[in-house]
Amino acid sequence: MSDFKIFLELGWDHILRADGLDHKLFIIALAAVYLLSDWRKVLLLVTAFTIGHSLTLALATLNIIPVNVDLIEFLIPVTILITAVANLFRKESQVQLSKLQTNYIFAAGFGLIHGMGFSNYLKSIMGRDEILSQLLAFNLGLEIGQIIIVAIFLIIATIFVDLFGVSRRDWKLVISAGVGGTALYLISETSFWQNLTT
């Protein structure tokens, strides 16, 4: 199996496996205000996140920027919480706008933080000769995995809203509250707090 294929699979495994919970939660928080009919906007969101994620992942993996693992593990669920809380205050009319929205800024900006979270593991398994192609493969795999998660989520959202008659507002509130609550738990479990007290 080629290195490219290995790292491609590693990319989608990162988000599709059970231990990729934080990544999945962030993607769901981004998509919580949308339905399947909004797929173009959601695809742009996912791509914006991948761009941000890819940039810092590459910089950290190449040792161009330092990574404080405990701080990043704390900040990742914080980004999930902020995105979920922002959803609670987002009006339906804002979702329908085609202009740049807060979600796009969250996706790209918070992607920068998420990208640093996986860099230590990636550094330990990457070869020196083909590091750029390995990074490209990993990020392509990540994009594929995110699209799979988002597609499943949007189909479920559309079933609940269009077939079962759940209002978009109620769907958004329930999903965002659930994601936000989980993010709070993840924040409380990080080693960041233990380091503050020692």
N, C-alpha and C positions, 0 to 999 in steps of 0.2 A: 504494500500500500504506500502511495507517495506521501511525502511530508505535507503537501498541499491538502490532500484529502483528510489526513489525520487531523490537521489543525482546523479544517472546515468543520469536521464532525465535533471537534472539541468546542468550537464556537457555539454550535446549536445545543450541544449537551449542557453548556454552561447555564443556559436559560431554561432548558426543558427539564433538567433533573430536579429532584426534590430540594437539593441544597442551593438551588438558584432562586429561592423564595423572594429575597429582597429585590432581585431583578424583575421577576414576574410582577410583584406588587407595584413597582414603579410604573411598569408598562400599563398595568390595569388602571392605576390611578390616572395616568395620562388619557386613557381611552374611555374613562367612566362617563364622560359627558356626550359620547358619540354612539351612533347606531351604524348598521351595515351600510346604509345609504351615504354615510359620511366617510367612506373608506379612503378617499383621496386625501382628505385632511389627516386621517390617522396614519396613512402611509408616510406623509411628510413628517409627522411627529416622530414616528419610529426612526426614520432616516436621520432626522435632526439629532435624536438621541445617540444613534450609532456614530455619527460624525464626532460629537463631543466625546463619547466613550472611546472612540478609536484614537483620537488625538492624545489624550492623556495616557491611555494604555501604551501607545507607542513610546511616548516620551519617558514614562516610568520604566518600561521594559528595557529601553536603551540606556537607562541610568542618567538621563538628561535632567530629570526632576526627581527630588527625593520624595519618598512616601512614608508618612507616619501611619503605620497599619492601624493602630488603636484609634487614631483620630478619624481615619477614613471609614472604619467599621462603625463608628458613631455617626458620622455625617451622612452615610448612605440612607439609613432609616429616617434621618431628619429630613432629607429631600423627599422621601415618600410621604411623610407626614405633612409637609408644607404643600405638596401637590394635592393631596387629599383634602386638606382644609380649604385650599383655594377653590376646589370644585364646589364646596358647600355654598360659596358666595357667588358663583358664576351663574349669570342669568341665561335663559334659553336664547335670548336675542344675541348674546355674545357668541354663542356656539355657531350660529348661522353666518356670522361675518366671514368674509373671505380674506380680510386683512390679517396681518401678523397679530397673533394673540399671545396671551401670557403663557399658554401651554407650550408654544413653540420655544419660548425663552427658557421655560423650565426644562424642556426636553434637551436642548443643546447645552444649557448651562449646567444642569445637574448631571448630564452625561459625563462632563469633565470629572466630576467627583467619582462616579461609578467606575470610570475607566481605570482609576488607580487601584480599585479594590481587588482586581484579579492579576495585577502585574507581577507580584512576587511569585505566584505559582507559575505563571507563564515564563518568567525568567529562568526558573529551575528546569524547564523541559525544552526550551528552545535551543536550537543549534546556533552557532555563530555565523555559519556561511549563508544560510538562507533566511535570516531573521525577518527581512522585509516581506518576503512571500508568505512566511508563516503568519506574520501579523495580518496581512491581507486576507489570508484564508480564514483565520480565526474571526475577523470582523465580518466577513461575508457569512460565515456560519451563524454568527450572532444575529445578523440581520434576518436571516432565514428563520431562525428560532423565534425571534420577536414577532415576525409576520404571522407565524403559525399561532402563537399565543393570542395575538390581537384578533386574528380571523375567528378563532374559536369564541373569544369573548364577545365580539361584535355580533356573531350569529346568536349567541345566547341572549344578549341584550335585546336584539331585534325580536326574538321569539317572545320574551317577556313583555316588551312594550307593544309590539304590533299584534301579536296573537292573543296574549293574555290580558291586554288592556292596562298594564301597569304604566303609570305616567312616567315620562322621562325624568321629571323632577324627583319622584320617589325612587326610581331606579338609581339615579345619580347619588342621592342622599344615602341610600342603603349601602351601595358599593363603596362610596368614599368614606363613610363612617367605619365600615368593616376594615378597609385598608388602613385608615388612620389609626384605628385601635390596635391593629396588628403591628403597625410601625412603632407605636408607643411601647408596646411590649418588647420589640426588638431593640429599641433605644435603651430600655431599662436593663437589658441583658448584656450589653456590650461591656468590654473590659475597661472602657474609657473611665467609667465611674470608680472602678477599683483603683485605677492609677491616680485618681484625684485624692483618694483617701489615704494613699500610702506615702 
